[in-house]
Amino acid sequence: MKLKKLLELLEKSSMDIRIIIPDSSDSIGETDIKGLVSDSRKSAPGMIFACVRGDHIDGHDYAAKAVEAGASVLMCERRLDIDVPQIICSDIRRNMGKAASILYEAPLSKLTMIAVTGTNGKTTSAFMTKSILEAAGIKTGLLSTVCCDDGNNAEEAEHTTPEGSDLQQWLYRMVGNGCGACVMEASSHSIVQGRLEGALYDRAGFTNLTVDHLNYHIDMESYYMAKKTLFENYMRGDWRASVNIDDAYGARLFGELGKRSISYSIKDTGAMFFASLKKASVEGMDVEIKTPDSEAAHIVKLPLIGEHNIQNTLQAVSLAWSLGIGTETALKGAINMQPVPGRLERYLVGGTGSCVIDFAHNPDGLEKALTALRSICRGRLYVAFGASGESDTSKRPMMGEVAARLADSVIITSDNPRSEDPYAIASEIEAGARKHPATECRIIVDRREAVFEGLGRIAPDDILVLAGKGPERYQELKNGPVPYNDKETVLEWCRLNGKEIQ
């Protein structure tokens, strides 16, 4: 889009902006604007650089670098002494999504937009919803913690929910690739920070709300209100919400949303969507599912384990149902879903036992993962995990208590300690584990060493759970990120010990 046209559209929009054009820029209006970025390293000719102010970095300090790299326009909160056109507005993070939507000609108007929010389960629910939509013949894009997929190509995700400018670019790519829908995770941080500005949704799901991110939200009520904002401010048209009423906050939200909400449960038979577990093994679960469009229950074998994944399935199926997709098609899509990286990702380590890699990084997630595996473990259940630095400290002893209560042996290690002392984090976790003194517990801060120790101890019927990092490919230490991945560490141990992995 030509800069002149873009500026005209911005001035006609509801955005409160001021535009400054340098006197030396007579022909600047004919510049082709190709995109809007908030990372100066992505700046190039034809790009708008948005000067976002974060907790630690102010994008205004990088404006000159962005222009040196070719950025044609700046979006900033104050006039800068740089000789390029400037779009000035308050709160860049909230406004750049709106500006990007205008630049990319409102791609969300051409997509069915589906958001999934909650503490745990968002990624699995999003992956399954995408699988169901595609089983129904709807090409679908995905924005998740694991990856961003434009329908043709997938890239490793930088955040659970992209920055507003990146979000709009992904939607633009999805439309260009023939997608009819987008399924995405909406984190509480992104909602509060305004990263969803410029986006509206036709459907949304609520998984649960448990202790996490309280360093950011302060208390659970604030955390809940952040999630609720998605349903209050970012929905459009005849929208519907699929809500887990087994969760206390979900039951509250269901009541507050009224006729817009669809209930699902594995406890309340009166829910619109209800399921019960019939049989579980390491290969998956036999589940009976009742839906509004059929008097008879459906019996399916899900390639997942854990009751929480039954809830995730109910959410995906109910969202699909609300879009007019039949239950048979929805269940087919659920059954055929590809494994989600780092979500109860199971491996058989030849001649020893099983290893499971899971992203569980808070008390509820860890409890759900260990409970699911405890029910199918025929031997001893081991777990190795840590907790992130510069994050919610209240969850650390809670995670230690959960691990020691459910596992037979606990190895406390590091996750992403960042600037904090990893030994201090481990000690806080250990304080909770001491509530169950009968459980074997030790600290091995070096994560590679901890994984090696766990793998060296398991017997044929045992399960080792590596929790917290999932598919992440780096560990964030005091001096910056270093390459690290749980699966690659398991493979390294197998190579060194002459073991095969399946």
C-alpha positions as CSV (number, residue, x, y, z in Angstrom):
1,M,0.0,0.0,0.0
2,K,1.3,3.5,-0.8
3,L,2.1,5.6,2.2
4,K,-0.2,8.4,1.1
5,K,-3.2,6.0,1.0
6,L,-2.2,4.4,4.4
7,L,-2.0,7.8,6.1
8,E,-5.4,8.8,4.7
9,L,-6.9,5.6,6.0
10,L,-5.3,6.1,9.4
11,E,-6.6,9.6,9.7
12,K,-10.1,8.4,8.9
13,S,-9.9,5.7,11.5
14,S,-10.9,5.9,15.1
15,M,-7.2,6.1,16.1
16,D,-6.1,9.3,17.8
17,I,-3.0,10.0,15.8
18,R,-0.8,12.9,14.6
19,I,1.2,12.6,11.4
20,I,4.4,14.5,10.7
21,I,5.9,14.6,7.2
22,P,9.4,16.1,6.9
23,D,9.7,19.1,4.5
24,S,12.4,17.2,2.5
25,S,10.0,14.4,1.7
26,D,8.1,15.7,-1.3
27,S,7.6,12.3,-2.9
28,I,7.4,10.2,0.3
29,G,3.7,9.5,-0.2
30,E,4.5,7.2,-3.1
31,T,6.6,4.9,-0.9
32,D,5.3,1.3,-0.9
33,I,4.7,0.3,2.7
34,K,5.2,-3.5,3.0
35,G,4.8,-4.1,6.7
36,L,4.9,-2.9,10.3
37,V,7.4,-4.3,12.8
38,S,8.3,-3.6,16.5
39,D,11.7,-5.3,16.4
40,S,14.3,-3.0,14.9
41,R,16.2,-6.1,13.6
42,K,13.3,-6.7,11.2
43,S,13.4,-3.2,9.8
44,A,13.9,-2.8,6.1
45,P,13.0,-0.4,3.2
46,G,9.2,-0.1,3.0
47,M,8.7,-1.0,6.7
48,I,7.1,1.0,9.5
49,F,9.0,0.6,12.8
50,A,6.8,0.9,15.9
51,C,8.6,2.2,18.9
52,V,7.1,0.0,21.6
53,R,7.9,0.7,25.2
54,G,8.4,-2.6,27.2
55,D,9.3,-3.4,30.8
56,H,13.0,-3.3,30.1
57,I,13.4,-1.8,26.6
58,D,12.1,1.4,25.0
59,G,11.7,1.0,21.2
60,H,12.2,4.8,20.8
61,D,15.9,4.2,21.7
62,Y,16.2,1.9,18.6
63,A,14.4,4.2,16.1
64,A,17.6,5.5,14.6
65,K,18.9,2.0,14.1
66,A,15.7,1.0,12.5
67,V,15.9,3.9,10.0
68,E,19.5,3.1,9.3
69,A,18.3,-0.5,8.4
70,G,15.9,1.1,5.9
71,A,12.6,1.7,7.9
72,S,10.6,4.3,5.9
73,V,8.3,5.4,8.7
74,L,8.3,5.5,12.5
75,M,5.3,5.0,14.7
76,C,6.1,6.6,18.0
77,E,4.7,8.3,21.1
78,R,6.6,11.5,20.8
79,R,8.3,13.3,17.9
80,L,11.8,12.1,17.3
81,D,14.6,14.1,15.7
82,I,14.8,11.8,12.8
83,D,14.1,12.9,9.2
84,V,11.4,10.3,8.2
85,P,7.6,10.5,8.4
86,Q,6.3,9.8,11.9
87,I,2.9,8.5,13.1
88,I,2.5,9.8,16.6
89,C,0.0,8.3,19.0
90,S,-0.2,7.1,22.6
91,D,0.4,3.5,23.7
92,I,2.1,2.2,20.6
93,R,1.6,-1.5,21.6
94,R,-2.2,-1.0,21.7
95,N,-2.3,1.0,18.4
96,M,0.1,-0.8,16.2
97,G,-2.3,-3.8,15.8
98,K,-5.0,-1.4,14.6
99,A,-2.6,0.3,12.2
100,A,-1.4,-3.1,10.9
101,S,-4.9,-4.2,10.3
102,I,-5.5,-1.2,8.2
103,L,-2.2,-1.7,6.3
104,Y,-3.1,-5.4,5.6
105,E,-6.6,-4.5,4.6
106,A,-8.4,-6.1,7.6
107,P,-7.5,-9.7,7.0
108,L,-9.6,-10.9,10.0
109,S,-12.7,-9.9,8.0
110,K,-11.9,-12.8,5.7
111,L,-11.4,-15.4,8.4
112,T,-13.4,-17.2,11.1
113,M,-11.5,-16.1,14.2
114,I,-11.2,-18.5,17.2
115,A,-9.3,-17.7,20.4
116,V,-8.5,-20.1,23.2
117,T,-7.6,-18.7,26.7
118,G,-6.9,-20.1,30.1
119,T,-3.9,-21.1,32.2
120,N,-3.4,-24.7,30.9
121,G,-4.6,-26.6,27.9
122,K,-4.6,-23.7,25.4
123,T,-2.1,-25.3,23.0
124,T,-3.6,-28.8,22.9
125,S,-7.1,-27.3,22.4
126,A,-5.9,-25.0,19.6
127,F,-4.1,-27.8,17.8
128,M,-7.2,-30.0,18.1
129,T,-9.5,-27.3,16.9
130,K,-7.4,-26.8,13.9
131,S,-7.4,-30.5,13.2
132,I,-11.2,-30.6,13.4
133,L,-11.7,-27.6,11.1
134,E,-9.4,-29.1,8.5
135,A,-11.3,-32.4,8.8
136,A,-14.3,-30.4,7.8
137,G,-12.5,-29.0,4.8
138,I,-11.6,-25.6,6.2
139,K,-8.0,-24.7,5.7
140,T,-6.9,-23.2,9.1
141,G,-4.0,-21.1,10.4
142,L,-2.6,-21.5,13.9
143,L,-0.9,-19.1,16.3
144,S,0.3,-21.0,19.4
145,T,3.0,-21.3,22.0
146,V,4.6,-23.9,19.9
147,C,4.4,-22.5,16.4
148,C,2.8,-20.0,14.1
149,D,1.4,-21.7,10.9
150,D,0.0,-19.6,8.0
151,G,-1.6,-22.6,6.4
152,N,1.4,-23.4,4.2
153,N,4.5,-22.9,6.4
154,A,5.1,-23.1,10.2
155,E,7.7,-21.2,12.2
156,E,8.7,-21.5,15.8
157,A,6.7,-19.1,17.9
158,E,8.4,-16.2,19.8
159,H,5.4,-15.6,22.2
160,T,2.2,-17.4,23.1
161,T,0.3,-14.5,21.4
162,P,2.2,-12.4,18.8
163,E,2.6,-8.7,19.1
164,G,-0.3,-6.9,17.4
165,S,1.7,-6.0,14.3
166,D,2.9,-9.6,13.9
167,L,-0.5,-11.0,14.6
168,Q,-2.0,-9.0,11.7
169,Q,0.8,-10.0,9.4
170,W,0.1,-13.7,10.2
171,L,-3.6,-13.2,9.4
172,Y,-2.6,-11.5,6.1
173,R,-0.5,-14.5,5.2
174,M,-3.2,-16.9,6.2
175,V,-5.7,-15.1,3.9
176,G,-3.1,-15.1,1.1
177,N,-2.7,-18.9,1.5
178,G,-6.4,-19.6,1.2
179,C,-7.2,-20.2,4.9
180,G,-10.8,-19.8,6.0
181,A,-10.1,-19.7,9.7
182,C,-7.5,-18.9,12.3
183,V,-7.2,-20.6,15.7
184,M,-5.0,-18.9,18.2
185,E,-4.0,-18.8,21.9
186,A,-4.8,-15.6,23.8
187,S,-2.5,-15.2,26.8
188,S,-3.5,-13.0,29.7
189,H,-0.4,-10.8,29.1
190,S,-1.4,-10.2,25.5
191,I,-4.9,-9.2,26.6
192,V,-3.8,-6.7,29.3
193,Q,-1.0,-5.3,27.1
194,G,-3.4,-4.6,24.2
195,R,-1.7,-7.0,21.7
196,L,-5.2,-8.1,20.6
197,E,-6.2,-4.6,19.5
198,G,-7.2,-4.7,15.9
199,A,-8.5,-8.3,16.3
200,L,-12.0,-9.6,17.0
201,Y,-13.2,-13.1,17.4
202,D,-16.2,-15.2,16.4
203,R,-15.6,-18.0,18.9
204,A,-13.5,-18.3,22.1
205,G,-12.8,-21.1,24.5
206,F,-11.9,-20.9,28.2
207,T,-10.0,-23.9,29.6
208,N,-9.3,-23.1,33.3
209,L,-7.7,-20.6,35.6
210,T,-5.1,-21.8,38.1
211,V,-2.1,-20.3,40.0
212,D,0.4,-18.8,37.5
213,H,1.7,-15.3,36.5
214,L,0.8,-13.8,39.8
215,N,4.0,-11.7,39.7
216,Y,2.2,-9.9,36.8
217,H,-1.5,-10.0,37.8
218,I,-0.9,-9.7,41.6
219,D,-3.9,-11.9,42.6
220,M,-6.3,-14.4,41.1
221,E,-9.2,-12.0,40.7
222,S,-7.1,-9.7,38.6
223,Y,-5.9,-12.7,36.6
224,Y,-9.5,-13.7,36.0
225,M,-10.6,-10.2,35.0
226,A,-7.8,-10.2,32.4
227,K,-9.1,-13.4,30.9
228,K,-12.7,-12.2,31.0
229,T,-11.7,-9.1,29.0
230,L,-11.3,-11.3,25.9
231,F,-15.0,-12.1,26.0
232,E,-16.0,-8.5,27.0
233,N,-14.0,-6.5,24.5
234,Y,-12.8,-8.7,21.6
235,M,-15.8,-10.6,20.3
236,R,-17.9,-9.8,17.3
237,G,-21.2,-10.6,15.7
238,D,-23.2,-13.7,16.9
239,W,-20.2,-14.9,19.0
240,R,-20.2,-18.0,21.2
241,A,-17.9,-19.1,24.0
242,S,-17.1,-22.7,25.0
243,V,-16.4,-22.9,28.8
244,N,-15.1,-25.6,31.1
245,I,-17.6,-25.6,34.0
246,D,-15.5,-28.1,36.0
247,D,-13.2,-25.2,36.7
248,A,-14.4,-22.8,39.4
249,Y,-13.6,-19.7,37.4
250,G,-15.0,-21.4,34.3
251,A,-18.3,-22.0,36.1
252,R,-18.3,-18.3,37.1
253,L,-17.6,-17.2,33.5
254,F,-20.3,-19.5,32.2
255,G,-22.9,-17.8,34.4
256,E,-21.7,-14.3,33.6
257,L,-21.7,-14.8,29.8
258,G,-25.2,-16.2,29.8
259,K,-26.7,-17.4,26.6
260,R,-23.5,-16.8,24.7
261,S,-21.7,-19.7,26.5
262,I,-21.6,-23.4,25.8
263,S,-20.8,-25.7,28.8
264,Y,-18.5,-28.7,28.7
265,S,-17.6,-31.0,31.6
266,I,-16.3,-34.4,32.7
267,K,-18.1,-34.1,36.1
268,D,-21.5,-32.5,35.4
269,T,-23.8,-34.7,33.3
270,G,-26.0,-31.7,32.7
271,A,-23.4,-29.9,30.6
272,M,-24.1,-29.5,26.9
273,F,-21.0,-31.5,26.2
274,F,-20.1,-34.3,28.6
275,A,-17.5,-37.1,28.5
276,S,-16.4,-39.9,30.8
277,L,-13.3,-42.0,30.7
278,K,-13.8,-45.7,30.2
279,K,-10.2,-47.0,29.8
280,A,-6.7,-45.6,29.7
281,S,-3.3,-46.9,28.7
282,V,0.0,-45.5,27.4
283,E,-1.5,-45.6,23.9
284,G,-4.5,-43.4,24.7
285,M,-8.0,-43.3,26.2
286,D,-11.4,-44.8,25.4
287,V,-13.9,-42.0,26.0
288,E,-17.7,-41.8,25.9
289,I,-18.8,-38.4,24.7
290,K,-22.4,-37.0,24.8
291,T,-23.3,-34.0,22.5
292,P,-26.4,-31.9,21.9
293,D,-27.0,-33.2,18.4
294,S,-27.2,-36.9,19.2
295,E,-29.2,-38.9,21.8
296,A,-26.6,-41.8,21.7
297,A,-23.2,-41.3,23.2
298,H,-20.1,-41.6,21.0
299,I,-17.3,-43.9,22.0
300,V,-13.9,-42.8,20.7
301,K,-10.3,-43.7,21.3
302,L,-8.3,-40.6,21.7
303,P,-4.5,-40.7,21.1
304,L,-4.0,-38.7,24.3
305,I,-3.8,-39.5,28.0
306,G,-5.1,-37.6,31.0
307,E,-8.6,-36.3,32.0
308,H,-7.5,-32.8,31.2
309,N,-7.1,-33.8,27.6
310,I,-10.7,-35.1,27.6
311,Q,-11.6,-31.5,28.6
312,N,-9.5,-30.1,25.8
313,T,-11.2,-32.4,23.4
314,L,-14.7,-31.3,24.6
315,Q,-13.7,-27.7,24.1
316,A,-12.5,-28.3,20.5
317,V,-15.6,-30.4,19.6
318,S,-18.0,-27.9,21.2
319,L,-16.4,-25.0,19.3
320,A,-16.7,-26.9,16.1
321,W,-20.3,-27.8,16.8
322,S,-21.1,-24.1,17.4
323,L,-19.7,-23.4,13.8
324,G,-22.0,-26.1,12.3
325,I,-19.6,-28.9,12.1
326,G,-21.1,-32.3,12.8
327,T,-20.0,-34.4,15.8
328,E,-18.8,-37.3,13.6
329,T,-16.6,-35.0,11.6
330,A,-15.3,-33.3,14.7
331,L,-14.4,-36.5,16.4
332,K,-12.6,-37.7,13.3
333,G,-10.6,-34.6,13.4
334,A,-9.8,-35.0,17.1
335,I,-8.7,-38.6,16.7
336,N,-6.5,-37.8,13.8
337,M,-4.8,-34.8,15.4
338,Q,-1.0,-34.8,15.1
339,P,0.9,-35.0,18.4
340,V,1.5,-31.7,20.0
341,P,5.3,-31.1,20.7
342,G,6.0,-31.1,24.4
343,R,2.5,-32.0,25.5
344,L,2.8,-35.5,27.2
345,E,5.2,-36.4,24.4
346,R,6.0,-40.1,25.0
347,Y,9.1,-42.1,24.2
348,L,10.1,-45.7,24.9
349,V,13.7,-45.9,25.8
350,G,14.9,-49.3,24.7
351,G,15.5,-51.8,27.5
352,T,14.8,-49.3,30.3
353,G,11.5,-47.5,30.6
354,S,9.5,-44.6,29.2
355,C,10.3,-40.9,29.1
356,V,7.6,-38.2,28.8
357,I,8.3,-34.6,27.9
358,D,5.7,-32.1,29.0
359,F,5.4,-28.3,29.1
360,A,3.8,-28.3,32.6
361,H,5.3,-25.3,34.3
362,N,2.8,-24.5,37.1
363,P,1.2,-26.4,39.9
364,D,-2.0,-27.3,38.1
365,G,-0.2,-28.3,34.9
366,L,2.2,-30.5,36.8
367,E,-0.5,-32.1,38.8
368,K,-2.5,-33.0,35.7
369,A,0.5,-34.4,33.9
370,L,1.6,-36.5,36.9
371,T,-1.9,-37.7,37.7
372,A,-2.5,-38.8,34.2
373,L,0.8,-40.8,34.2
374,R,0.4,-42.1,37.7
375,S,-2.8,-43.9,36.5
376,I,-1.0,-45.9,33.8
377,C,2.5,-46.3,35.4
378,R,3.1,-49.9,36.4
379,G,6.4,-49.2,38.1
380,R,8.0,-46.1,39.7
381,L,7.1,-42.5,38.5
382,Y,10.1,-40.1,38.4
383,V,9.9,-36.4,37.6
384,A,12.6,-33.8,36.9
385,F,11.5,-30.2,36.8
386,G,12.3,-26.6,37.8
387,A,10.6,-23.2,37.8
388,S,11.3,-20.0,35.8
389,G,13.2,-17.1,37.2
390,E,11.8,-13.6,37.2
391,S,8.3,-15.2,37.4
392,D,5.6,-16.0,39.9
393,T,7.5,-17.2,43.0
394,S,4.4,-18.4,44.9
395,K,4.0,-21.4,42.6
396,R,7.5,-22.8,43.4
397,P,6.7,-24.6,46.8
398,M,3.3,-25.6,45.4
399,M,5.0,-27.4,42.5
400,G,7.4,-29.1,44.9
401,E,4.4,-30.3,47.0
402,V,2.6,-31.6,43.9
403,A,5.7,-33.5,42.6
404,A,6.5,-35.1,46.0
405,R,2.9,-36.1,46.5
406,L,2.4,-37.8,43.1
407,A,5.8,-39.1,42.1
408,D,8.0,-41.7,43.7
409,S,11.2,-39.8,43.0
410,V,11.8,-36.1,42.4
411,I,14.7,-34.4,40.8
412,I,14.6,-30.6,41.2
413,T,16.6,-28.9,38.4
414,S,16.6,-25.6,36.5
415,D,14.1,-24.3,34.0
416,N,14.8,-20.8,32.8
417,P,16.4,-19.2,35.8
418,R,17.2,-16.0,34.0
419,S,18.9,-13.5,36.4
420,E,17.9,-15.5,39.5
421,D,20.1,-17.9,41.4
422,P,19.0,-21.4,40.2
423,Y,20.0,-22.9,43.5
424,A,17.7,-20.4,45.3
425,I,14.8,-21.3,43.0
426,A,15.4,-25.0,43.6
427,S,15.5,-24.5,47.4
428,E,12.1,-22.8,47.2
429,I,10.7,-25.8,45.3
430,E,12.3,-28.2,47.8
431,A,10.5,-26.4,50.7
432,G,7.2,-27.6,49.2
433,A,8.5,-31.1,48.5
434,R,9.5,-31.5,52.2
435,K,5.8,-31.8,53.0
436,H,6.1,-35.4,51.8
437,P,9.3,-36.6,53.5
438,A,8.8,-40.2,52.4
439,T,9.3,-39.2,48.8
440,E,12.9,-39.3,47.5
441,C,14.0,-35.8,46.5
442,R,17.3,-34.3,45.4
443,I,18.5,-31.2,43.7
444,I,20.6,-31.3,40.5
445,V,20.6,-27.8,39.1
446,D,22.3,-28.7,35.7
447,R,19.3,-29.8,33.6
448,R,21.3,-32.0,31.3
449,E,22.9,-33.8,34.3
450,A,19.4,-34.1,35.9
451,V,18.0,-35.7,32.7
452,F,20.9,-38.1,32.5
453,E,20.5,-39.1,36.2
454,G,16.7,-39.8,35.7
455,L,17.2,-41.8,32.5
456,G,20.0,-43.8,34.2
457,R,17.6,-44.8,37.0
458,I,14.4,-45.9,35.3
459,A,13.5,-49.6,34.9
460,P,11.3,-51.2,32.2
461,D,8.0,-50.4,33.9
462,D,9.0,-46.9,35.1
463,I,8.2,-43.5,33.7
464,L,10.4,-40.4,33.8
465,V,8.7,-37.1,33.3
466,L,10.7,-34.1,32.1
467,A,8.5,-31.1,32.9
468,G,8.6,-27.4,32.3
469,K,10.3,-26.8,29.0
470,G,8.4,-28.9,26.5
471,P,9.7,-28.1,23.0
472,E,11.7,-25.1,24.0
473,R,15.1,-25.0,22.3
474,Y,16.9,-22.6,24.7
475,Q,17.5,-22.2,28.4
476,E,17.5,-18.6,29.6
477,L,20.4,-18.1,32.0
478,K,21.9,-15.1,33.7
479,N,24.2,-14.3,30.8
480,G,21.6,-14.9,28.1
481,P,20.0,-17.9,26.3
482,V,22.0,-21.1,25.6
483,P,21.0,-23.9,23.3
484,Y,19.1,-26.7,25.2
485,N,16.2,-29.1,24.4
486,D,14.8,-31.9,26.5
487,K,14.3,-34.3,23.6
488,E,17.8,-33.7,22.2
489,T,19.2,-34.4,25.7
490,V,17.3,-37.7,25.8
491,L,18.6,-38.6,22.4
492,E,22.1,-37.7,23.5
493,W,21.9,-40.0,26.5
494,C,20.6,-42.8,24.3
495,R,23.5,-42.4,21.9
496,L,26.0,-42.5,24.7
497,N,24.4,-45.5,26.3
498,G,23.7,-47.5,23.2
499,K,19.9,-47.3,23.6
500,E,17.2,-46.9,20.9
501,I,14.3,-44.6,21.3
502,Q,10.8,-45.1,20.0
